[in-house]
Amino acid sequence: MIRILLIEDNDELRDNTAEILGLANYKVDAAPNGKIGIEMALKNTPALIICDVMMPVLDGYGVLHLLHKNDSLKNVPFIFFTAKAERSDFRKGMEMGADDYITKPFSDIELLAAVEMRLKKAASLQTNNNPPLQQTISTESSTQALQNLLLGSSINVYKKKQIIYSEGNHPVRLFYIQSGKVKTLKTNEEGKELTIGLYGEGDYVGYTAILENTIYKETLEAIEETKVCLIDKEDFERLLQQNNEVAQLFIKLMAKNITDKEKQLVGIAYNSLRKRVAEALMQLQQKYLTSEGDKFSIHISREDLAQIAGTATESMIRTLSDFKAEKLIDIKEGSIIILNKKKLADMLN
């Protein structure tokens, strides 16, 4: 049986989690705090460790720090348990070397999927043992290589307005949008936000910081409930080294993003309010229209739309009202429906 060390100070949660793992045929060692957990790990090396963040005696960060000082334990996959909402806590754990985190409350499926995925990755790394680069150059197409990368990835679901990663943090993952809509945004010192990118199903996000080996220069937020595949930074970097076609693909994506942002900045600086709002609507249609024959409709807050157009929410509301009166759009139950795509597009010329 595969041995898992569970460190959790809440008796009920610890017992319930241990029971779920036990039913999945894992051998579970359960510890009520970090100190006892370290002692258990030293006595019987686990295949994986699940650890709460906030605990008495020794918290999760302390556990992770001590594990990395021990040669026999430093490579054991480590998953954080946390009920805290602050993304900075997640980032701190990842930057210290944690492999994943599970947010309380969680479902049985979420727990078992995260455990299974981490164990598979650990087994794969041990089998491959990082062979030399010249022996591992891949001849797979970029599409097939990326699909294979996604197969071993965990999946998170983010609710509307939930932050996926924050500006200023170090990247630990590449994000693939499986379903839903997200946006990247920047915030100035006064707290005003500007949307600088829109992404949806099939898009990769967060690769620029990885390619540049720097921090995130923007925040990624869900526009609606979104399902995201989480790809480990190390796996992505390994694929870039092994597959030239994949590397070229992401370089092209980064170049296109730079061009799009330059165009957006020029528009904000020189275009009229009506033209900026029209451009924002056309940008949304171009990005999220599923079929050419469909009439485009999107449920988006006026605040979010104002951030895309680079204007105040009040100005956005007035302009949308004008567009509705001119029968360019319709507004029903909060959704904006584009009625006259041609006239909106003509405003951009």
ABEGO torsion letter per residue (X at the ends): XBBBBBBBABAAAAAAAAAAAAAAGBBBBBBABAAAAAAAAAABBBABBBBBABBBGBBAAAAAAAAAABAAAAABBBBBBBABABAAAAAAAAAAGBABBBBOBBBAAAAAAAAAAAAAAAAAAAAAGGBBAAAABBABBAAAAAAAAAAABBBBBBBBGBBABBBGBBBABBBBBABEBBBBBBBBAAGBBBBABBBBBGBBBGAAAAAAGBBBABBBBBABBBBBBBBBAAAAAAAAAABAAAAAAAAAAAAAAAAAAAAAAAAAAABBAAAAAAAAAAAAAAAABABAABBBBBBBBAAAAAAAAGBBAAAAAAAAAAAAAAGABBBBGGBBBBABAAAAAAAAX
